Amino acid sequence: MPHAAPTSKAKLLNLPLEPGVRGCAVELAAAHQDLESFSYSISHDLRAPLRHILGYVEILQATEGPTKDKISREHLQTIAESAAQMDQMMDGLLELFRLGRTEMSSQPVSLSAIVKEARQELRSEITGRTIDWKIGVLRDVRGDPVMLRKVMVNLISNAIKFTRTRSPATIEIGADSAGRETILFVRDNGVGFDMKCAARLFGVFQRFHGAREFSGVGVGLAQVRRIIQRHGGLTWAEAKPGGGATFYFSIPDLPEEDA
């Protein structure tokens, strides 16, 4: 589906709006242009020197690696890993930016089908693992199927990752009705986290575990929150250290005529 054409400052100034509303609209347009520039800088200006760093490190590792001492080789490896992580962080920021500006569809979505597709996409992460899956009855909701699939991929991937030290791991996916919305959850018996940190959980680049212990750059949950906010829902979590975690999100129910 094509993106909506951006609205320029000049067009906004000519709209028949109250002065205060017009000022807010102009500020919003300026912020959008700043984000566009930031996105371009990440995609092009910042990536160029990063690629140079990676390229020269690879040359040094290939041509002088065998003759260098152990400490020098470790330094080169650290540089390579840090540059690769920065590249992943840029990818995450760009994806988060795109999620906020992509036109969103609204149609009946089978959450059961979404969960099945997400598990299929993550099959390489499950290989060799013993996981006890508990999938409850999942109702249909109204929303964007591509974005909601990304939500489930992120949450299930997290559950798989943070139960890596458990055998068997238990991952439960279910839903409850609450008023005019459906609340879905992904629960695991993994390492959990301290609820004192919960306020920062869905922020960008927030990590509660070491990168060497669990991979990732801390963007997935920020993407989940952005998508659910665009659907008019909320995101939250419950956990305790060593006692697993449960991630929740709410989605407005289907109108009766579409149920």
Backbone as a ProteinNet text record, in pm:
[ID]
protein_1_A
[PRIMARY]
MPHAAPTSKAKLLNLPLEPGVRGCAVELAAAHQDLESFSYSISHDLRAPLRHILGYVEILQATEGPTKDKISREHLQTIAESAAQMDQMMDGLLELFRLGRTEMSSQPVSLSAIVKEARQELRSEITGRTIDWKIGVLRDVRGDPVMLRKVMVNLISNAIKFTRTRSPATIEIGADSAGRETILFVRDNGVGFDMKCAARLFGVFQRFHGAREFSGVGVGLAQVRRIIQRHGGLTWAEAKPGGGATFYFSIPDLPEEDA
[TERTIARY]
84.4	0	88.9	68.5	158.5	150.6	261.5	264.7	185.2	126.1	57.9	161.4	127.3	219.9	243.7	370.5	398.7	335.6	294.4	233.8	339.4	357.9	461	417	513.6	481	389.1	416.4	336.1	190.7	167	29.8	-38.9	36.5	-22.1	-59	25.2	-2.7	-127.1	-161.3	-277.3	-405.7	-396.9	-517.3	-604.2	-737.6	-827.4	-832.9	-726	-717.1	-710	-745.4	-725.7	-575.7	-534.7	-391	-312.7	-367.7	-296.6	-281.2	-388.7	-384.4	-287.8	-289.6	-199.5	-54.7	-26.3	110.2	156	66.5	99.9	124.4	42.4	57.9	191.1	232.8	360.9	476.1	464.9	568.1	576.6	459.8	456.8	524.4	496.1	558.6	709.9	754.5	898.5	963.5	896.4	949.5	957.8	855.4	855.7	973.1	999.8	1111.9	1244.7	1254.6	1376.6	1397	1287.5	1297.2	1337.6	1284.8	1322.6	1473.3	1526	1668.5	1751.1	1702.5	1772.1	1776.9	1663.8	1657.2	1755.8	1763.6	1856.1	2000.4	2030	2166.3	2207.3	2113.6	2144.3	2169.9	2085.4	2093.7	2219.8	2266.2	2375.2	2499.3	2484.7	2601.5	2671.9	2596.9	2659	2706.5	2640.6	2677.6	2810.1	2842.5	2965.1	3091.2	3113.1	3234.3	3230.8	3111.3	3101	3147.5	3107.7	3151.2	3302.7	3360.5	3505	3575.5	3523.7	3582.3	3579	3461.4	3447.2	3538.8	3546.2	3629.2	3776.2	3828.8	3970.2	4000.4	3907.3	3926.8	3935.7	3849.2	3852.7	3984.5	4035.2	4164.3	4276.2	4278	4381.4	4371.5	4249.3	4231.9	4278.5	4255.3	4290.2	4438.5	4500.3	4639	4741.1	4705.7	4804.1	4758.5	4637.4	4584.6	4676.1	4724.4	4806.5	4936.7	4991.1	5119.9	5104.4	4986.9	4966.3	4957.4	4989.3	4978.9	4832.4	4807.5	4671.6	4592.7	4655.6	4584.4	4541.6	4628.2	4594	4477.8	4479.2	4368.6	4238	4244.2	4124.1	4072	4163.6	4122.3	4050.2	4105.2	4042.7	3903.7	3892.3	3763.2	3661.4	3706	3616.7	3567.6	3658.6	3619.8	3516.6	3540.4	3448.4	3311.3	3308.3	3180.8	3105.5	3177.8	3113.1	3055.9	3129.8	3080.9	2957.9	2960.7	2845	2723.3	2745	2633.6	2577	2664.4	2616.6	2533.1	2574.3	2498.7	2358.5	2351.1	2221.1	2135	2195.9	2122.1	2064.4	2140.2	2090.5	1971.8	1983.1	1871	1746.2	1765.5	1652.5	1587.8	1668.2	1614.7	1537.3	1593.1	1524.9	1391.7	1390.4	1267	1163.6	1208	1117.6	1059.8	1141.8	1095.3	992.8	1020	927.2	792.9	795.9	671	579.3	639.3	559.4	501.4	550.7	503.2	439.1	447.5	387.8	235.4	168.4	22.6	-24.5	-122.3	-166.4	-304.5	-320.9	-450.6	-532.9	-662.9	-752.5	-845.7	-823.8	-901.1	-904.2	-997.7	-999.7	-870.1	-811.8	-684.5	-700.5	-661.9	-663.5	-535.2	-547.9	-429.3	-371.4	-456.1	-405.7	-313.3	-354.1	-271	-142.3	-151.7	-34.3	68	21	110.8	176.4	98.8	153	262.5	238.8	337.7	462.9	443	557.2	644.4	583.7	660.8	735.5	673.1	738.8	860.4	845.3	956.6	1073.8	1043.4	1146.1	1196.3	1166.9	1199.9	1351	1433.2	1577.6	1624.3	1551.1	1587.8	1543.1	1455.3	1399.5	1475.2	1550.8	1621.5	1708.3	1689.1	1767.2	1716.3	1609.5	1553.5	1436.3	1416.5	1298.3	1205.4	1095.6	1002.7	862.4	800.7	661.7	573.1	508.8	423.6	281.4	223.9	85.2	12.1	-62.1	-131.3	-280.4	-333.9	-475.5	-562.5	-688.5	-782.6	-762.2	-733.8	-704.3	-813.8	-875.5	-982.5	-926.3	-1010.3	-972.3	-979.3	-897	-898.6	-899.9	-915.1	-905.9	-773.5	-700.4	-572.1	-495.7	-368.4	-279.4	-208.8	-232.2	-175.6	-23.1	38.4	185	246.2	188.7	242.4	218.1	99.7	71	157.2	189.5	281	418.1	462.9	591.3	587.8	473.7	458.9	479.4	409.7	419.6	558.6	622.4	758.6	852.6	841.6	928.5	906.3	781.1	752.2	787.7	756	790	940.8	1008.2	1154	1218.3	1164.7	1215.5	1198.1	1079.6	1052.2	1148	1173.3	1267.4	1407.7	1448.2	1583.5	1605.2	1510.3	1532.3	1494.9	1454	1436.3	1546.7	1649.5	1757.2	1822.2	1822.5	1885.8	1788.9	1667.1	1566.8	1546.3	1536.1	1506	1418	1289.1	1231.7	1192.4	1188.7	1133.4	982.2	911.3	766	728.2	656.2	608.6	458.7	386.3	239.9	189.8	97.6	37.1	-113.5	-174.8	-318.9	-382.6	-513.4	-587.6	-702.8	-737.4	-852.7	-932.5	-1061.4	-1145.8	-1162.7	-1157.9	-1175.9	-1253.1	-1383.6	-1464.5	-1472.7	-1431.6	-1439	-1302.4	-1215	-1082.8	-1039.2	-940.6	-880.1	-739.5	-706.3	-572.5	-498.4	-389.1	-307.3	-182.7	-129.7	-8.6	82.4	211.2	314.7	390.2	382.6	440.1	550.4	658	767.2	820.1	899.4	961.5	1111	1145.3	1285.3	1346.6	1447.1	1526.6	1454.4	1351.1	1274.6	1355.8	1304.5	1374.2	1313.4	1382	1335.9	1230	1113.2	1005.1	1039.3	1144.9	1188.7	1231.2	1266.8	1311.6	1198.5	1076.3	967	934.3	951.7	918.2	1004.9	1124.7	1216.1	1209.4	1126.9	1130.3	1106.9	1010.6	974.4	1045.7	1151.1	1228.2	1328.8	1384.3	1482.1	1617.4	1679.7	1812.6	1815.4	1702.4	1699.4	1727.4	1830	1868.4	1889.6	1836.5	1851.3	1946.2	2000.7	2093.8	2212.6	2327.7	2448.3	2439.2	2505.3	2501.7	2566.5	2667.5	2733.5	2646.7	2558.4	2469.9	2350.8	2289.8	2174.4	2192.9	2185.8	2208	2091.7	2113.6	2009	2057.3	1986	2025.2	1921.1	1809.6	1712.3	1616.8	1572.9	1478.9	1344.8	1344.2	1224.4	1102.7	1118.2	1003	956.4	1048.1	1008	921.9	957.2	876.3	738	733.8	605.1	515.6	571.3	490.2	441.9	528	488.4	372.3	380.7	275.2	143.7	149.1	26	-35.6	46.6	-6.7	-82.5	-29.4	-97.5	-228.8	-243.2	-369.1	-464.9	-424.9	-509.8	-502.3	-397.8	-385.9	-272	-250	-147.2	-54.4	64.8	162	213	232.7	290.3	344.9	411.7	475	479.6	490	508.2	619.3	703.7	814.3	878.1	967.7	1054.1	1184.2	1294.5	1423.2	1424.1	1456.5	1462.1	1327.4	1219.8	1085.1	1002.9	1066.8	993.8	932.6	869	809.1	682.8	591.5	469.9	454.9	442.9	422.9	279	215.3	76.3	62.7	-38.2	-79.8	-229.2	-291.5	-436.7	-467.5	-574	-620.6	-773	-827.9	-974.6	-1041.3	-1156.7	-1229.2	-1286.1	-1314.9	-1382.3	-1524	-1571.7	-1714.1	-1798	-1919.8	-2005.3	-2026.9	-2039.7	-2069.2	-1952.9	-1829.3	-1711.1	-1670	-1733.4	-1691	-1727.4
-118	0	124.3	222.1	335.7	426	493.8	588.7	713.4	776.6	902.4	1009.4	1100.8	1206.4	1297.9	1336.8	1423.6	1560.8	1621.3	1754	1857	1954.4	2054	2160.7	2240.5	2348.9	2451.2	2480	2579	2536.2	2408.6	2359.9	2369.7	2335.9	2341.8	2484.4	2580.3	2719.8	2771.8	2713.2	2757.4	2686.3	2588.8	2518.1	2608.2	2596	2678	2628.4	2653.8	2606	2723	2695.4	2793.5	2816.7	2937.6	2967.9	2866.5	2824.6	2729.6	2595.2	2549.4	2421.8	2428.7	2541.8	2558.4	2553.3	2617.4	2615.6	2474.8	2397.2	2258.3	2177.2	2203	2130.3	2160.9	2287.7	2326.5	2261.6	2261.7	2198	2048.3	1985.4	1843.4	1816.1	1903.9	1887.7	1904.4	2001.6	2023.3	1902.7	1847.2	1728.2	1610.8	1599.3	1490.7	1507.2	1631.3	1654.8	1623.8	1657.1	1624.9	1473.9	1400.1	1254.6	1197.4	1257.9	1214.2	1232.3	1349.1	1376.8	1280.6	1254.2	1162.4	1022.8	979.5	848.4	839	944.9	945.6	938.8	1013.7	1014.5	876.7	807.3	672.6	580.2	591.4	500.5	521.6	645.4	675	732.1	848.4	918.3	839.5	779.5	706.5	568	510.1	374.7	372.7	478.4	480.6	461.7	543.5	520.7	387.8	341.6	212.6	99.7	106.5	4.5	9.4	132	144.9	74.8	95.2	31.2	-120.5	-172.4	-317.1	-370.2	-295.4	-339	-348.4	-244.5	-245.1	-348.1	-368.9	-472.7	-609.9	-635.3	-763.6	-782	-672.9	-680.4	-715.8	-646.8	-672.9	-815.5	-861.6	-997.7	-1101.3	-1074.1	-1171.2	-1169.9	-1049.2	-1039.6	-1050.7	-1002.2	-1000.8	-1078.9	-1132.7	-1204	-1311.6	-1403.3	-1514.7	-1470.5	-1353.6	-1309.7	-1218.8	-1170	-1080.2	-1158.5	-1090.3	-1153.7	-1167.8	-1248.1	-1280.2	-1155.9	-1062.8	-942	-857.3	-843.1	-764.1	-826.5	-959.1	-1027.3	-1006.8	-1010	-987.9	-845	-749.2	-609.4	-594.5	-655.3	-648.6	-712.5	-825.5	-892.7	-806.8	-737.8	-648.8	-534.1	-477.8	-370	-420.3	-538.8	-595.4	-620.8	-677.1	-706.4	-578.3	-476.5	-349.7	-280.5	-283.4	-222.6	-296.3	-430.3	-508.5	-479.1	-461.6	-428.6	-290.9	-195.4	-62.3	-68.7	-152.9	-169.4	-225.2	-321.2	-376.6	-271.8	-186.7	-80.8	18.5	49.7	138	74.7	-55.2	-125.3	-117	-135.2	-129.8	7	113	248.7	278.8	236.4	259.2	185.4	62.8	-14.5	50.8	101.9	169.8	295.1	366.9	486.7	450.8	345.4	304.9	260.6	195.5	150.1	266.6	381.4	496.4	573.2	548.4	627.2	542.2	410.1	323.3	325.9	335.1	332.5	196.7	198.7	77.9	35.8	-94.8	-146.2	-181.3	-197.1	-237.7	-344.3	-468.2	-579.8	-690.5	-785.8	-897.4	-977.2	-1007.9	-1080.3	-1202.5	-1317.9	-1440.7	-1448.2	-1431.2	-1438.1	-1578.6	-1679.2	-1817	-1835.5	-1782	-1792.5	-1712.7	-1594.9	-1510.9	-1584.1	-1647	-1720.2	-1837.3	-1908.4	-2021	-1973.7	-1862.5	-1807.8	-1761.5	-1698.9	-1650.5	-1766.6	-1874.3	-1990.5	-2052.8	-2052.4	-2106.4	-2021.3	-1890.2	-1800.1	-1819.1	-1856	-1869.5	-2012.5	-2099.7	-2241.3	-2263.7	-2178.2	-2197.1	-2170.7	-2085.8	-2056.3	-2167.3	-2254.2	-2360.1	-2491.8	-2502	-2626.4	-2672.6	-2797.1	-2852.7	-2818.9	-2740.8	-2700.3	-2789.8	-2807.6	-2876	-2770.2	-2743.4	-2637.7	-2695.8	-2670.2	-2709.8	-2591.6	-2601.9	-2494.1	-2512.5	-2406.1	-2406.6	-2292	-2325.6	-2225.1	-2230.2	-2123.2	-2117.7	-2079.5	-2059	-2014.8	-1865.6	-1828.2	-1688.9	-1632.9	-1525.3	-1464.4	-1379.3	-1354.4	-1262.3	-1119.1	-1033.6	-891.2	-811.5	-682.3	-595.9	-521.9	-527.2	-458.5	-484.7	-454.6	-474.9	-609	-707.4	-841.5	-845.3	-762.8	-762.9	-710	-599.1	-541.2	-631.8	-692.1	-779.3	-905.5	-949.3	-1064.2	-1027.4	-904.5	-858.8	-856.5	-815.5	-815.9	-956.7	-1054.3	-1191.1	-1248.7	-1217.8	-1265.9	-1212.6	-1083.1	-1023.8	-1086.3	-1102	-1153.5	-1301.5	-1380.1	-1522.7	-1542.1	-1462.4	-1470.8	-1439.1	-1337.7	-1305.5	-1423.1	-1483.9	-1597.7	-1713	-1738.4	-1844.9	-1812.3	-1687.5	-1645.8	-1653.7	-1601	-1591	-1717.6	-1821.2	-1953.7	-2049.5	-1996.7	-2080.8	-2166.2	-2115.6	-2189.5	-2286	-2298.6	-2386	-2511.2	-2624.8	-2748.6	-2837.3	-2851.3	-2790.1	-2644.5	-2569.9	-2435	-2444.6	-2350.9	-2344.8	-2208.3	-2208.1	-2083.4	-2095.5	-2005.3	-2007.6	-1881.9	-1901	-1789.7	-1800.7	-1696.2	-1701.6	-1564.9	-1561	-1435.7	-1435.3	-1316.5	-1295	-1177.7	-1178	-1065.9	-972.5	-843.9	-743.5	-626.8	-623.1	-516.6	-528.2	-423.7	-420.5	-442.9	-511.2	-538.4	-680.4	-727	-857.1	-835.1	-901.1	-891.9	-1022	-1012.4	-1129.2	-1130.1	-1249.1	-1258.4	-1367.3	-1346.8	-1446.8	-1465.5	-1585.2	-1612.8	-1718.7	-1702.5	-1799.6	-1827.2	-1931.9	-1967.2	-1936.9	-1826.5	-1790.5	-1714.6	-1634.6	-1568	-1450.2	-1397.9	-1287.2	-1159.3	-1064.2	-938.8	-872.8	-772.3	-700.3	-598	-602.9	-511	-365.5	-340.7	-202.7	-138.5	-221.1	-171.7	-167.8	-206.1	-223	-95.9	21.6	147.2	171.2	112.2	131.8	18.1	-80.6	-206	-187.6	-102.4	-86.9	31	81.5	189.8	138.8	230.2	194.9	165.8	55.6	12.9	-21.4	-58.4	-98.8	-247.7	-280.7	-420.9	-444	-554.7	-589	-705.7	-759.3	-871.6	-842.3	-895.5	-870.7	-920.8	-846.7	-883.1	-1018	-1054.1	-1182.3	-1297.5	-1265.7	-1368.6	-1392.2	-1282	-1290	-1185.8	-1230.3	-1140.9	-1043.5	-942.1	-844.4	-703.7	-605.2	-464.9	-384.2	-444.9	-375	-284.7	-329.3	-250.1	-322.1	-453.2	-533.2	-490.7	-468.7	-431.3	-289.3	-201.6	-66.9	-75.5	-167.9	-188.7	-242	-334.2	-388.3	-276.3	-192	-82.6	12	46.4	138.8	81	-46.3	-109.7	-114.4	-155.8	-168.1	-30.8	70.1	205.4	247.8	214	250	174.4	62.8	-11.8	32.6	132.4	181.3	99	17.4	-69.1	-29.9	-112.1	-88.5	-209.2	-187.2	-294.7	-285.3	-399.3	-401.9	-541.9	-557.5	-687.1	-710.1	-837	-878.3	-982.2	-975.2	-1071.3	-1065	-1159.9	-1154.8	-1225.6	-1181.4	-1241.4	-1392.2	-1464.5	-1609.5	-1678.2	-1600	-1657.1	-1638.1	-1611.7	-1598.1	-1460.2	-1441.1	-1312.3	-1334.4	-1239.3	-1239.8	-1102.9	-1101.8	-977.4	-972.7	-858.6	-840.3	-728.8	-742	-628.1	-639.5	-523.2	-520.6	-470.2	-525.2	-487.6	-471.5	-362.9	-347.6	-464	-509.6	-621.7	-585.1	-690.2	-673.1	-620.1	-531.6	-498.2	-622.4	-623.3	-742.7	-788.4	-694.8	-736.2	-807.6	-791.8	-856.8	-980.2	-1006.3	-1116.2	-1249.5
0	0	0	-90.1	-101.2	20.9	48.1	158.8	121.1	220.6	196.3	166.4	76.7	39	158	184.9	298.1	279.9	389.5	386.2	417.8	330.3	349.3	448.8	497.7	589.2	522.3	394.7	324.3	316.6	286.3	278.5	413.9	519.7	652.9	690.3	650.8	683.8	613.9	500	423.6	462	554.9	596.1	683	674.4	755.2	899	976	1112.5	1209.7	1333.8	1440.2	1456.2	1498.2	1507.7	1591	1707.1	1791.2	1724.6	1658	1588.4	1472	1400.8	1286.6	1332.8	1448.2	1500.1	1533.9	1594.2	1626.7	1500.3	1396.8	1271.2	1206.5	1211.6	1153.9	1231.1	1364.6	1445.9	1416.7	1396.9	1365	1231	1131.4	1000.3	1009.4	1091.2	1108.2	1174	1275.5	1342.7	1246.3	1158.9	1061.4	964.2	921.5	831.4	899.5	1028.8	1103.3	1109.8	1131.8	1137.2	1001.6	894.6	760	739.6	782.8	768.7	853.2	975.2	1064.3	1004.1	947.3	883.9	768.4	686.8	574.1	623.4	732.4	785.6	833.4	900.8	947.6	829.7	727.1	613	530.8	521.1	429.7	500.1	564.2	618.1	727.8	819.7	930.2	889	791.3	750.8	674.4	603.7	522.5	608	711.6	793.3	866.6	902.5	970.8	879.1	753.4	657.5	637.5	641.5	628.6	744.4	865.1	983	968.4	933.7	918.4	808.6	697.4	585.3	622.2	689.1	725.9	833.4	925	1026.4	960.9	864	793.3	718.4	659.1	588.9	686.5	800.8	900.5	955	977.6	1028	926.5	799.1	694.9	661.5	660.8	614.3	725.6	844.8	952.3	1075	1067.9	1183.8	1238.3	1152.2	1202.7	1268.5	1227.6	1281.9	1402.9	1428.6	1541.6	1671.8	1779.8	1910.2	1949.8	2052.5	2093.9	2132.5	2205.3	2250.7	2131.6	2032.4	1913.7	1838.3	1826.3	1758.5	1834.5	1967.2	2047.3	2029.9	2021.3	1999.4	1865.7	1762	1630.1	1632.9	1703.4	1712.3	1786.2	1890	1965.2	1877.6	1796.8	1705.8	1606.1	1550.2	1451.5	1513.1	1632.8	1698.2	1733.6	1779.3	1815.4	1692.4	1581.6	1458.3	1406.5	1415.7	1371.4	1458.5	1589.4	1678.1	1645.3	1615.6	1578.4	1450.2	1357.1	1233.2	1263	1354.9	1393.9	1463.3	1544.2	1612	1511.9	1408.3	1302.9	1231.6	1203.7	1140.3	1227.4	1358.6	1450.4	1454.3	1456	1456.3	1328.2	1216.3	1088.7	1083.4	1132.5	1133.5	1225.1	1340.1	1432.6	1368.3	1296	1226.6	1119.2	1043.6	937.6	994.9	1111.3	1172.8	1208.4	1238.8	1276.9	1160.1	1037.6	924.4	814.9	825.8	724.8	736.6	624	625.2	676.5	765.1	832.4	783.3	757.2	715.2	838	818.4	926.2	871.4	913.8	862.8	967.7	955.4	1050.5	1040.4	1155.2	1160.4	1250.5	1200.9	1279.6	1361.7	1491.8	1576.7	1580.5	1567.8	1562.8	1443.2	1328.6	1208.6	1224.5	1287.5	1309.3	1396.7	1503.6	1593.8	1521	1439.8	1363.5	1268.7	1199.3	1106.4	1181	1297.5	1375.1	1420.7	1468	1511.2	1393.7	1276.9	1158.3	1121.2	1132.3	1100.3	1196.6	1319.4	1423.1	1440.1	1346.2	1362.6	1377.2	1316.5	1329.9	1473.2	1547.3	1685.6	1780.7	1732.7	1816.6	1799.2	1690.5	1659.8	1777.7	1817.4	1925.9	2064.4	2071.9	2201.1	2239.9	2370	2421.5	2477.8	2407.3	2447.3	2459	2571.5	2594	2555.9	2439.7	2389.9	2442.6	2493.9	2539.1	2468.9	2365.2	2284.3	2316.2	2368.3	2402.9	2284.3	2310.4	2206.8	2184.7	2061	2027.3	1937	1979.4	1901.6	1789.3	1688.9	1582.5	1634.6	1577.7	1610.9	1481.7	1493.6	1375.7	1380.8	1270.1	1268	1140.3	1144.3	1030.4	1048.6	961.9	981.7	978.9	894.9	885.4	1014.7	1065.6	1188.3	1308.6	1317.4	1431.1	1426.4	1306.6	1294.4	1349.8	1324.5	1377.6	1530.3	1587.7	1733.2	1788.7	1729.4	1778.9	1757.3	1645.8	1620.6	1728.1	1759.1	1860.6	1997.3	2037.9	2172.2	2185.7	2083.1	2089.2	2081.3	1999.3	1990.1	2124.8	2194.1	2328	2423.6	2418.8	2507.2	2478.2	2350.8	2313	2363.8	2345.6	2384.2	2534.6	2611.7	2756	2833.1	2761.2	2823.7	2780.7	2720.6	2668.2	2776.3	2899.5	3009.1	3077	3025.8	3085.5	3000	3064.9	2992.3	3080.7	3044.4	2923.7	2947.7	2838.5	2843.1	2826.7	2887.2	2872.2	2817.7	2707.1	2646.7	2625.7	2688.1	2681.6	2611.1	2518.8	2445.3	2459.8	2509.3	2532.2	2522.1	2546	2535	2633.3	2678.8	2766.2	2710.8	2735.6	2696.3	2815	2788.6	2892.7	2833.1	2859.9	2803.3	2652.8	2583.7	2437.5	2372.9	2442.9	2387.1	2422.8	2346.8	2372	2424.2	2532.8	2590.4	2562.7	2492.5	2459.7	2546.6	2570.4	2651	2597.6	2620.5	2592.6	2723.1	2778.6	2910.8	2897.5	2972.3	2968.1	3108.3	3120.4	3247.4	3244.9	3177.6	3158.6	3274.6	3243	3346.2	3409.5	3342.2	3398.5	3411.3	3490.9	3515.8	3638.7	3689.9	3808.5	3767.8	3832.5	3797.6	3827.2	3901	3922.4	3790.3	3694.4	3563.4	3461.1	3500.9	3404.6	3328	3391.2	3324.3	3201.4	3198.8	3085.5	2985	3012.6	2937.3	2787.9	2750.8	2610.4	2543.4	2607.5	2548.2	2445.8	2369.7	2267.3	2332.4	2290.8	2337.2	2486.3	2542.8	2683.3	2694.5	2770.9	2790.9	2939.7	2990.6	3131.6	3153	3044.1	3052.9	2961.9	2995.4	2918.5	2775.5	2683.4	2541.6	2515.8	2594.2	2574.9	2625.6	2722.1	2776.8	2686.3	2639	2549.5	2439.5	2314	2200.7	2183.6	2099.2	2070.9	2100.1	2044.8	2063.7	2139.6	2178.8	2260.9	2184.7	2066.2	1987.6	1970.1	1984.3	1956.2	2035.8	2166.7	2248.8	2219	2179.8	2137.1	2011.3	1921.1	1801.4	1838.3	1934.2	1978.9	2031.3	2117.3	2173.8	2065.2	1970.4	1863.3	1782.5	1748.2	1668.4	1745.2	1871.3	1949.8	1976.2	1997	2012.5	1887.8	1771.1	1647.1	1630.4	1700.1	1697.6	1808.1	1885.7	1992.5	2119.6	2133.4	2249.4	2341.7	2443.3	2544.1	2553.9	2608	2630.7	2774.2	2838.1	2971.8	2998.4	3111.6	3141.7	3292	3329.1	3467.8	3471.1	3573.6	3582.3	3719.8	3743.6	3860.3	3824.1	3881.9	3846.5	3869	3765.2	3772.3	3768.8	3763.5	3768.7	3644.4	3531.5	3406.4	3387.8	3273.5	3239.5	3157.6	3168.6	3087.6	3023.3	2891.5	2816.8	2766.4	2787.8	2749.8	2646.6	2562.7	2480.7	2454.2	2440.2	2418.3	2277.2	2220.1	2087.4	2094	2041.1	2040.6	1969	2022	1963.2	1827.7	1747.9	1620.1	1642.4	1555.2	1558	1535.5	1588.5	1581.1	1438.1	1344.1	1206.3	1140.6	1197.7	1139.7	1217.7	1334.5	1419.5	1358.1
[MASK]
+++++++++++++++++++++++++++++++++++++++++++++++++++++++++++++++++++++++++++++++++++++++++++++++++++++++++++++++++++++++++++++++++++++++++++++++++++++++++++++++++++++++++++++++++++++++++++++++++++++++++++++++++++++++++++++++++++++++++++++++++++++++++++++++++++

